[in-house]
Amino acid sequence: MVISNATLSLRVAIMTAFLLLVTRIGAADQLIQDIWNYLKEMSIVKNETFEPLVASIAFAVWVAMFRLIDRSQQWRKFKIIDEEMRESNYLPPPHAVKSLLAYLVPLFLFDMLFPRRKLPHEAPSTILLLSQVFLGIFVYDFLFFWIHLSMHKLKYLGFLGHAVHHRKHPLEATQVVNHSFADGFLQVMTNIITLHLVRSHPMSRAIHNVVITYMLTELHSGFDIPWMLHRLVPLGILGGPPAHEKHHGSGRQHFQQFFTYLDRAFGYV
């Protein structure tokens, strides 16, 4: 992989910001506590449905961002497989909107009838917050690898409808929400189980949902841009959109969504 000057500059900026954070860890902890003190008093944050709402809004924002990038000619040189997009491709799939409503409305009603969310007074420390977000991404990626691999390798799981997700190739961002109900349900449940295993603080959970929805949307964007995560993280640790484009093209490689260590271990690279 050729490393561009833009990627190198961003790596230096990120390392500089990290070192600055380490030297000001006390101030960062206080800032996080102040933000949490404000957030935990908001009625929406007190509802259990706050987390799926955050994830849904984050998906909408990230998809819209990549739709704008897709429309711009200046970014087209970074398209992995160049294809003029049809206007209809920019519209949210109707079944995705219906699935979103079917997912959110019952949760909101359940919250109204059975309020149960209890928020801690203390915010997570900076180190704990970052650790929980990273561990959440890592555990989710590990768990879903086996589900994803099974849906491809075990023919009797065809009823789950994973083939729906593979109908569009080359990829574009809205493909991230183009899947069967069963497929989407498995992803959501994997994420919920992950957050419970990690025992993440509610603030860490919210940030996790913002980060993981970005990573999933970036994965399906069809772009290979210098500022993308697989470029910023060295040594091929992340597969990124190029790997996922190959997965959608063949269905026989790159089953891990984010990292690459399992695919390398089992020969799926």
C-alpha positions as CSV (number, residue, x, y, z in Angstrom):
1,M,0.0,0.0,0.0
2,V,1.4,3.4,-1.1
3,I,1.4,5.9,1.8
4,S,0.5,9.4,0.6
5,N,1.9,12.6,2.1
6,A,-1.7,13.4,3.3
7,T,-1.9,10.1,5.2
8,L,1.6,10.7,6.8
9,S,0.6,14.2,7.8
10,L,-2.6,12.9,9.4
11,R,-0.7,10.2,11.3
12,V,1.6,12.8,12.7
13,A,-1.3,15.0,13.7
14,I,-3.1,12.2,15.5
15,M,0.1,11.1,17.3
16,T,0.7,14.8,18.4
17,A,-2.9,15.1,19.6
18,F,-2.5,11.8,21.5
19,L,0.7,12.9,23.2
20,L,-0.9,16.2,24.1
21,L,-3.9,14.3,25.6
22,V,-1.5,12.2,27.7
23,T,0.1,15.3,29.1
24,R,-3.3,16.9,29.9
25,I,-5.1,13.8,31.1
26,G,-6.4,15.4,34.3
27,A,-8.0,18.2,32.3
28,A,-9.5,15.7,29.8
29,D,-11.0,13.7,32.7
30,Q,-12.6,16.8,34.1
31,L,-14.0,17.8,30.7
32,I,-15.5,14.4,30.2
33,Q,-17.1,14.6,33.7
34,D,-18.5,18.1,33.0
35,I,-20.0,16.8,29.7
36,W,-21.5,13.8,31.4
37,N,-23.0,15.9,34.2
38,Y,-24.8,17.9,31.5
39,L,-25.9,14.8,29.4
40,K,-27.2,12.6,32.3
41,E,-29.8,15.3,33.2
42,M,-31.3,15.3,29.7
43,S,-34.6,13.3,29.5
44,I,-33.7,11.7,26.2
45,V,-30.4,10.4,27.6
46,K,-32.3,8.8,30.5
47,N,-34.3,6.7,28.1
48,E,-32.9,3.3,27.0
49,T,-33.8,4.2,23.4
50,F,-31.2,6.9,23.5
51,E,-28.5,4.5,22.3
52,P,-30.4,3.1,19.2
53,L,-31.5,6.7,18.4
54,V,-27.8,7.8,18.5
55,A,-26.9,4.9,16.2
56,S,-29.7,5.6,13.8
57,I,-28.9,9.3,13.6
58,A,-25.2,8.6,13.2
59,F,-25.9,6.2,10.3
60,A,-28.0,8.9,8.6
61,V,-25.2,11.5,9.0
62,W,-22.4,9.2,7.8
63,V,-24.5,8.0,4.8
64,A,-25.3,11.6,3.9
65,M,-21.7,12.6,4.1
66,F,-20.5,9.9,1.7
67,R,-23.4,10.7,-0.6
68,L,-22.1,14.2,-0.8
69,I,-18.6,12.9,-1.5
70,D,-20.0,10.6,-4.2
71,R,-21.6,13.6,-5.9
72,S,-18.3,15.5,-6.1
73,Q,-16.1,15.0,-9.1
74,Q,-12.9,15.9,-7.1
75,W,-13.3,12.8,-5.0
76,R,-14.0,10.4,-7.9
77,K,-10.3,9.6,-8.3
78,F,-10.5,7.8,-5.0
79,K,-13.3,5.6,-6.1
80,I,-12.2,1.9,-5.9
81,I,-14.4,1.0,-8.9
82,D,-15.5,4.0,-10.8
83,E,-19.2,3.9,-11.7
84,E,-21.5,6.8,-12.5
85,M,-24.2,6.7,-9.7
86,R,-27.8,6.6,-10.7
87,E,-29.9,9.2,-8.9
88,S,-32.1,6.5,-7.4
89,N,-29.0,5.1,-5.6
90,Y,-29.0,8.2,-3.4
91,L,-32.4,7.6,-2.0
92,P,-32.7,5.6,1.2
93,P,-34.1,2.1,0.5
94,P,-37.8,2.0,1.5
95,H,-37.3,-1.2,3.4
96,A,-34.5,0.4,5.4
97,V,-36.8,3.2,6.5
98,K,-39.5,0.7,7.4
99,S,-37.0,-1.4,9.3
100,L,-35.8,1.7,11.2
101,L,-39.3,2.6,12.3
102,A,-40.0,-1.0,13.2
103,Y,-36.8,-1.0,15.3
104,L,-37.3,2.3,17.1
105,V,-41.0,2.7,17.7
106,P,-41.4,-0.4,19.9
107,L,-38.3,0.5,21.9
108,F,-39.7,4.0,22.5
109,L,-43.1,2.6,23.6
110,F,-41.4,0.1,25.9
111,D,-39.4,2.9,27.5
112,M,-42.5,4.9,28.2
113,L,-44.3,2.0,29.8
114,F,-41.3,0.5,31.7
115,P,-38.6,3.1,32.5
116,R,-35.6,1.3,33.7
117,R,-32.4,3.1,32.7
118,K,-30.2,4.2,35.7
119,L,-27.3,6.4,34.9
120,P,-24.1,6.5,37.0
121,H,-23.1,9.8,38.5
122,E,-19.4,9.4,37.6
123,A,-18.2,9.7,34.1
124,P,-15.6,7.3,32.8
125,S,-12.0,8.5,32.8
126,T,-10.4,9.4,29.5
127,I,-8.4,6.1,29.5
128,L,-11.4,4.0,30.4
129,L,-13.6,5.7,27.8
130,L,-11.0,5.2,25.0
131,S,-10.4,1.6,26.2
132,Q,-14.1,0.7,26.2
133,V,-14.7,2.1,22.8
134,F,-11.7,0.3,21.3
135,L,-12.5,-3.0,23.0
136,G,-16.1,-2.7,21.9
137,I,-15.1,-2.4,18.3
138,F,-12.6,-5.3,18.6
139,V,-15.1,-7.6,20.3
140,Y,-17.9,-6.8,17.9
141,D,-15.6,-7.5,15.0
142,F,-14.5,-10.8,16.5
143,L,-18.0,-12.0,17.2
144,F,-19.6,-11.0,14.0
145,F,-16.8,-12.6,11.9
146,W,-18.1,-16.0,12.9
147,I,-21.7,-15.1,12.1
148,H,-20.7,-13.5,8.8
149,L,-18.5,-16.5,7.8
150,S,-21.3,-18.9,8.7
151,M,-23.9,-17.0,6.5
152,H,-21.5,-17.4,3.6
153,K,-20.3,-21.0,4.2
154,L,-23.4,-22.8,5.5
155,K,-26.0,-23.0,2.8
156,Y,-28.8,-23.9,5.2
157,L,-28.5,-20.4,6.6
158,G,-29.6,-18.9,3.3
159,F,-33.0,-18.2,4.9
160,L,-31.3,-15.3,6.8
161,G,-31.2,-13.4,3.6
162,H,-27.6,-12.2,3.6
163,A,-27.6,-12.4,-0.2
164,V,-29.8,-9.2,-0.1
165,H,-26.7,-7.3,1.2
166,H,-24.7,-8.5,-1.8
167,R,-27.0,-7.4,-4.5
168,K,-25.2,-4.1,-5.1
169,H,-21.7,-4.0,-6.5
170,P,-19.7,-1.8,-6.8
171,L,-20.5,-0.6,-3.3
172,E,-21.8,2.8,-2.2
173,A,-22.7,4.1,1.2
174,T,-26.4,3.3,1.4
175,Q,-25.6,-0.4,1.0
176,V,-24.7,-0.4,4.7
177,V,-28.4,-0.5,5.5
178,N,-29.4,-2.6,2.6
179,H,-29.9,-6.0,4.2
180,S,-32.6,-8.4,5.3
181,F,-34.4,-8.1,8.6
182,A,-32.7,-11.2,10.0
183,D,-29.2,-10.0,8.9
184,G,-29.7,-6.6,10.4
185,F,-31.1,-8.1,13.6
186,L,-28.0,-10.3,14.0
187,Q,-25.8,-7.3,13.6
188,V,-27.7,-5.3,16.2
189,M,-27.8,-8.2,18.7
190,T,-24.1,-8.7,18.2
191,N,-23.5,-5.0,19.1
192,I,-25.8,-5.2,22.1
193,I,-24.1,-8.4,23.4
194,T,-20.7,-6.8,22.8
195,L,-21.5,-3.7,24.9
196,H,-22.8,-5.9,27.7
197,L,-19.7,-8.1,27.6
198,V,-17.4,-5.0,27.7
199,R,-19.6,-3.5,30.5
200,S,-19.3,-0.1,28.8
201,H,-20.3,3.1,30.6
202,P,-23.3,4.7,28.9
203,M,-21.1,7.6,27.6
204,S,-18.7,5.0,26.1
205,R,-21.7,3.2,24.6
206,A,-22.9,6.3,22.9
207,I,-19.5,7.1,21.4
208,H,-19.1,3.4,20.4
209,N,-22.3,3.6,18.4
210,V,-21.1,6.8,16.6
211,V,-17.7,5.2,15.8
212,I,-19.0,1.8,14.7
213,T,-21.7,3.3,12.5
214,Y,-19.0,5.4,10.8
215,M,-16.7,2.4,10.4
216,L,-19.5,0.4,8.8
217,T,-20.5,3.2,6.5
218,E,-16.9,3.9,5.4
219,L,-16.5,0.2,4.8
220,H,-19.4,0.3,2.2
221,S,-18.5,3.7,0.7
222,G,-16.6,2.3,-2.2
223,F,-13.8,4.9,-1.7
224,D,-10.1,4.6,-0.8
225,I,-9.3,8.1,0.5
226,P,-6.0,9.0,2.3
227,W,-7.9,10.0,5.6
228,M,-9.7,6.7,5.9
229,L,-9.0,4.5,8.9
230,H,-7.3,1.7,7.0
231,R,-4.9,4.3,5.7
232,L,-4.3,5.9,9.1
233,V,-3.7,2.7,11.0
234,P,-0.5,1.1,9.7
235,L,0.6,-2.5,8.9
236,G,-2.6,-3.5,7.2
237,I,-4.3,-4.0,10.6
238,L,-7.6,-2.7,9.1
239,G,-8.9,-4.0,5.8
240,G,-11.1,-1.0,5.0
241,P,-13.2,-0.4,1.9
242,P,-10.8,-2.1,-0.5
243,A,-11.0,-5.4,1.3
244,H,-14.8,-5.1,1.7
245,E,-15.1,-4.3,-2.0
246,K,-13.3,-7.5,-2.8
247,H,-15.6,-9.4,-0.4
248,H,-18.7,-8.1,-2.1
249,G,-17.1,-8.9,-5.5
250,S,-16.3,-12.5,-4.8
251,G,-18.0,-13.5,-1.5
252,R,-15.0,-15.8,-0.8
253,Q,-12.6,-13.5,1.0
254,H,-12.3,-10.8,3.7
255,F,-15.1,-11.9,6.0
256,Q,-13.9,-9.8,8.9
257,Q,-15.5,-6.4,8.8
258,F,-12.8,-4.2,10.3
259,F,-9.6,-6.0,11.3
260,T,-7.7,-8.5,9.2
261,Y,-6.1,-10.9,11.7
262,L,-8.8,-13.6,11.5
263,D,-8.9,-13.5,7.7
264,R,-5.1,-13.8,7.6
265,A,-5.2,-16.7,10.1
266,F,-7.8,-18.7,8.1
267,G,-6.5,-17.8,4.6
268,Y,-9.3,-15.5,3.6
269,V,-7.1,-12.6,2.5
